[in-house]
Amino acid sequence: MVQTGLPGIAPFAKSAGCRRPGSALAGLWAAQSAGGLEQGQVRRLGQRSSRWQRLWPVVGLLLCAAILAGCTSFTAASKNAEGVRLLQQARYQEALAEFQQAARIDPQNADAYYNLAATYHRLGKLENRPNYLEQAELLYQQCLDRAPDHVDCHRGLAVLLCEQGRAQEAIRLLQGWVDRQPRSADARIELARLYDELGDKNSAVENLLACLAIDADNPRALTALGKLREEAGQHAQALENYTRSLARDNRQPAVAARVAALQSAVGGSSGIYGTSPGTRLVDRQTAPWR
């Protein structure tokens, strides 16, 4: 049974900028009327200045709103991070409280809904609580309402559906994502991953090849295709796929280990070795589908 993880924190919102008033005022000096230059300029400048005086409170409010939005995103992200830390310590109820706060602070924060869903998903299995699993499914859907291309949420919901004997619904979920985003490598990789886990190796390979037709050097797709080739006994092709994947991302120690193991079977040396993987906010499977 495949375990899901929680996602990384979404990027902070950028503060909005504002126009410099000087650019609007510069045109005043060019609009000169005959016979009353100085007086006309002072009068019109005074009128424009009074307009800016009326506008500055609005500009100030907009700047405050932008800063507040950035602070809101930062606060929600910190709550997500703290919740993940608690989750990794199996302090589930405390983790749920942090994720709920993140969702209250920023109701559009998709990661907060995903984290809630994944936690209820895990608790539902650990404690055999069907109501938690129902809650998890609802929260996964709410996450996708906010972020239709959320990779980890698609994965988590597909796993939940399969665990409940609803594999066809899981396939429709991911196929629908592919149909909406035909050039998304992540969508095709996740659909291939599901087919692999359901035993349909041909469909898995087909989707990975379609992914590589879009992004020829995608390391996830190459690693996954290498796994399928290796399982099929196609060691030379598997080694080639693994090597290309490592060339694009050498932070894959598990893939480097497969390269070393296959070298003795097919001969040759790739000359590429993995380094320690970069850390993410939460656990994810690192090989072969990571």
C-alpha positions in Angstrom: 0.0 0.0 0.0 1.4 3.4 -1.0 1.8 6.1 1.6 1.3 9.7 0.8 3.1 12.7 2.1 2.4 16.3 2.6 3.5 19.0 0.2 6.0 21.8 0.4 4.9 25.2 1.5 3.5 27.4 -1.3 5.6 30.4 -2.3 5.0 33.7 -0.4 2.8 36.2 -2.1 4.6 39.2 -3.6 3.7 42.6 -2.5 2.1 44.8 -5.2 3.9 47.9 -6.4 2.5 51.3 -7.1 3.2 53.9 -9.7 5.4 56.9 -9.0 3.3 60.1 -8.8 6.1 62.0 -10.6 5.3 60.4 -13.9 1.7 61.8 -13.8 2.8 65.2 -12.6 5.5 65.6 -15.3 2.9 66.3 -18.0 1.6 69.4 -16.2 4.5 71.5 -17.2 4.0 70.7 -20.9 0.4 71.9 -20.9 0.9 75.6 -21.0 -1.7 78.1 -22.0 -0.9 81.4 -23.6 -1.0 84.6 -21.6 -1.2 82.9 -18.1 1.6 80.5 -17.9 2.6 80.8 -14.2 -0.8 81.3 -12.8 -2.3 78.5 -14.9 0.5 76.1 -13.9 0.0 76.8 -10.2 -3.7 76.5 -10.4 -3.6 73.2 -12.4 -0.8 71.8 -10.2 -2.8 72.7 -7.1 -5.8 70.8 -8.6 -3.7 67.8 -9.5 -2.0 67.9 -6.1 -5.4 67.9 -4.4 -6.4 64.9 -6.5 -3.3 63.0 -5.3 -4.1 64.0 -1.8 -7.4 62.4 -2.2 -5.9 59.3 -3.9 -3.1 58.7 -1.4 -5.4 57.1 1.2 -6.5 54.7 -1.5 -3.0 54.0 -2.5 -2.1 53.5 1.2 -5.0 51.0 1.6 -3.9 49.1 -1.4 -0.3 48.9 -0.1 -1.5 47.8 3.3 -3.7 45.1 1.6 -0.7 43.8 -0.4 1.4 43.7 2.8 -1.4 42.0 4.7 -1.8 39.4 1.9 2.0 38.7 2.1 1.8 38.4 5.9 -1.2 36.1 5.6 0.6 33.8 3.3 3.6 33.8 5.5 1.5 33.0 8.6 -0.4 30.2 6.9 2.9 28.8 5.6 4.4 28.8 9.1 1.3 27.0 10.4 1.6 24.4 7.7 5.3 23.9 8.6 4.6 23.5 12.3 1.8 21.1 11.5 4.1 19.0 9.4 6.7 18.9 12.2 4.1 17.7 14.6 2.8 15.1 12.1 6.3 13.7 11.7 6.3 13.2 15.5 2.9 11.3 15.3 1.2 14.2 17.2 -1.8 14.0 14.9 -4.4 16.1 16.8 -1.9 18.9 17.3 -1.0 18.8 13.7 -4.6 19.0 12.7 -5.0 22.1 14.8 -2.1 23.8 13.1 -3.5 22.9 9.6 -6.9 24.1 10.6 -5.5 27.5 11.7 -3.6 27.7 8.4 -6.9 27.3 6.5 -8.7 29.8 8.7 -5.9 32.4 8.2 -5.9 31.9 4.5 -9.0 30.1 3.2 -7.5 29.9 -0.3 -4.4 28.1 0.9 -4.6 24.8 -1.0 -1.7 23.2 1.0 -3.6 23.6 4.2 -6.5 21.6 2.9 -4.2 19.0 1.4 -2.4 18.7 4.8 -5.7 18.2 6.6 -6.8 15.6 4.0 -3.6 13.7 4.2 -3.7 13.7 8.0 -7.3 12.5 8.2 -6.4 9.9 5.5 -3.6 8.6 7.7 -5.6 8.6 10.9 -8.5 6.9 9.2 -6.3 4.0 8.3 -4.5 3.9 11.6 -7.6 4.0 13.7 -10.0 2.4 11.3 -12.2 5.4 11.2 -14.4 5.5 8.1 -15.7 9.0 9.0 -12.1 10.3 8.9 -11.7 8.8 5.4 -14.8 10.5 4.3 -13.5 13.8 5.7 -10.2 13.2 3.9 -11.9 12.7 0.5 -13.9 16.0 1.0 -10.8 17.9 1.9 -8.8 16.5 -1.0 -11.6 17.8 -3.3 -11.5 21.2 -1.5 -7.8 21.4 -2.2 -8.3 20.7 -5.9 -11.0 23.4 -6.0 -8.3 25.8 -4.9 -5.4 24.4 -6.9 -6.6 22.2 -9.8 -3.0 21.1 -10.6 -2.0 20.2 -7.1 0.2 17.1 -7.7 0.3 15.7 -4.2 -3.4 16.1 -3.8 -4.2 14.2 -7.0 -1.9 11.5 -5.8 -3.5 11.3 -2.3 -7.0 11.2 -3.6 -6.2 8.6 -6.2 -4.6 6.4 -3.4 -7.6 6.8 -1.2 -10.0 5.8 -4.0 -7.9 2.7 -4.8 -7.8 1.7 -1.1 -11.6 1.8 -1.1 -11.9 -0.4 -4.2 -12.7 2.5 -6.5 -9.8 2.2 -8.9 -11.8 3.2 -11.9 -12.7 6.5 -10.2 -9.0 7.0 -9.5 -8.1 6.5 -13.2 -10.9 8.9 -14.2 -9.6 11.5 -11.8 -6.1 11.4 -13.2 -7.2 11.0 -16.8 -9.4 14.0 -16.4 -6.3 15.9 -15.2 -4.4 14.8 -18.3 -7.3 15.8 -20.5 -7.4 19.3 -18.9 -3.6 19.8 -19.0 -2.4 17.6 -21.9 1.1 19.2 -21.7 1.5 18.6 -18.0 4.4 16.2 -17.3 3.2 15.7 -13.7 -0.3 14.7 -14.8 1.0 12.0 -17.1 3.5 10.7 -14.6 0.9 10.3 -11.9 -1.4 8.5 -14.3 1.4 6.2 -15.3 2.3 5.6 -11.6 -1.3 4.6 -10.9 -1.4 2.2 -13.9 1.9 0.7 -12.7 0.5 0.1 -9.2 -2.7 -1.4 -10.7 -0.6 -3.8 -12.8 -1.2 -2.3 -16.2 2.4 -1.9 -17.2 1.7 -1.2 -20.9 -0.5 1.8 -20.1 2.2 3.0 -17.6 4.8 2.9 -20.3 2.6 4.6 -22.8 1.9 7.5 -20.5 5.6 7.9 -19.6 6.6 7.9 -23.3 3.9 10.6 -23.9 5.4 12.6 -21.1 8.9 12.3 -22.5 7.5 13.5 -25.9 6.6 16.7 -24.1 9.6 16.9 -21.8 12.4 14.7 -23.1 14.7 15.1 -20.1 12.1 14.9 -17.3 14.0 13.1 -14.5 10.9 11.6 -12.8 9.6 10.2 -16.1 13.0 8.8 -17.0 13.4 7.2 -13.6 10.0 5.6 -13.7 10.5 4.3 -17.2 13.9 2.9 -16.1 12.1 1.0 -13.4 9.6 -0.5 -15.8 12.3 -1.4 -18.3 14.3 -3.1 -15.5 11.3 -5.1 -14.3 10.8 -6.2 -17.9 14.4 -7.4 -18.1 15.4 -4.6 -20.5 18.5 -3.8 -18.6 20.4 -1.8 -21.2 17.4 0.5 -21.8 16.8 0.8 -18.0 20.4 1.8 -17.5 20.1 4.4 -20.3 17.0 5.9 -18.7 18.5 5.9 -15.2 21.7 7.5 -16.5 19.8 10.3 -18.3 17.7 10.9 -15.2 20.8 11.3 -13.0 22.3 13.6 -15.6 19.3 15.9 -15.1 19.1 15.5 -11.3 21.9 13.8 -9.5 20.2 14.0 -6.1 18.8 10.5 -6.5 20.8 8.0 -4.5 18.4 5.2 -5.1 18.7 5.7 -8.8 22.5 5.9 -8.6 22.4 2.5 -6.7 20.4 1.0 -9.6 22.9 2.3 -12.1 25.7 0.7 -10.1 23.8 -2.6 -9.9 23.0 -2.7 -13.7 26.5 -1.9 -14.8 27.6 -5.4 -13.9 24.8 -6.8 -15.9 25.2 -4.8 -19.1 28.8 -3.5 -18.7 30.1 0.0 -19.0 30.1 2.8 -16.5 27.9 5.8 -16.4 30.3 7.9 -14.4 27.4 9.5 -12.6 26.8 9.1 -8.9 24.0 10.6 -6.8 24.4 13.0 -3.9 22.3 13.3 -0.9 18.8 14.3 -1.9 17.4 17.7 -1.2 14.9 17.8 1.7 11.3 18.6 1.2 8.9 19.8 3.8 7.5 16.3 4.3 8.1 12.7 3.4 7.7 11.6 -0.2 8.6 8.4 -1.9 12.1 8.9 -3.5 12.2 5.9 -5.8 11.2 5.2 -8.4 8.2 7.5 -8.6 9.1 10.1 -6.0 
